[in-house]
Amino acid sequence: MNGDYVYPSIFFSYFLFFMFLAGGIFFFIRSLRDGYWGSNSEEVKYIAMLGDDEHLGEDSGSKQNTNQGDAHARS
């Protein structure tokens, strides 16, 4: 009777292993496609950082305007 519980755990462990392996291969191929490996690998990081700075600059201005409008509405 002890052998009845072995097969589900083995199948689950192999299933989990292959899911992690498939995920790792998927993200590795995706990183190759996006340019994270190779001679120009640092450019992707700087493009992402510059894009975040531009996006944050736009949001901070709009948040300041709404906060000022709330302050004027309360007074």
N, C-alpha and C positions, 0 to 999 in steps of 0.2 A: 504493500500500500504506500510506502514511502516514495516509490518511483512515480506515482501519479502526479506529484507536484513538481517533478523535475522538468518535464517537457515544456510546460507553459513558461517557466522562468528562463529556460534556454532560448525558446523562441522569442520571448520578449527582449532578452539581452542582445540577441543577434539583430532583431528589428531595430532596437535603439542604436546599436553600433552602426548599422547601415544608414539610418536616418542622419546621424551625425556626420558620417562619411560623405553622404550625398550633399548635405548642407555645406560642408567644408569645400568640396569640389566646386559646388555652385558659386560660392562667394570668391573662391580663388579665380575661377574663370571670369567672374564679373569684375574683379579687381584688375585682371590682365586687360580686359576690354576697356576699362575706364582709364588705364594708363598709370596705375600705381606701381608697376614694375617696369624697369627700363632706364634709359639714360635721362629721360625727362620726368622722372617720377615726382620730383619736388614741385613741379609746376601745378599739379592738381591741388596740392595743399595750399599754395599761395592764392590760387584762383578762388578756392572755397573761403579762405580767410578774407580776401578782399570783398567777395560777395556778401559775407556776413556783415562787414563793416558798413557797406553801403546800405544794407537793409536795416541795420540798427540805427543808422543816422536818420533815415526816413521815419522810423517808428518813434524815436525819441522826440522829434519835433511835433508830431501829431499828439503825443501823450502830453506834452507840455501845454499845448493849446487847450486840450480838454480839461486839464487840471486848472488852468487859469479861468476857464469858463465856469467851472464848478465853484471856484472861490468867489467869483463875481456874483453868481446866482445866490450864494448863501448870505452875502452881506447886504 
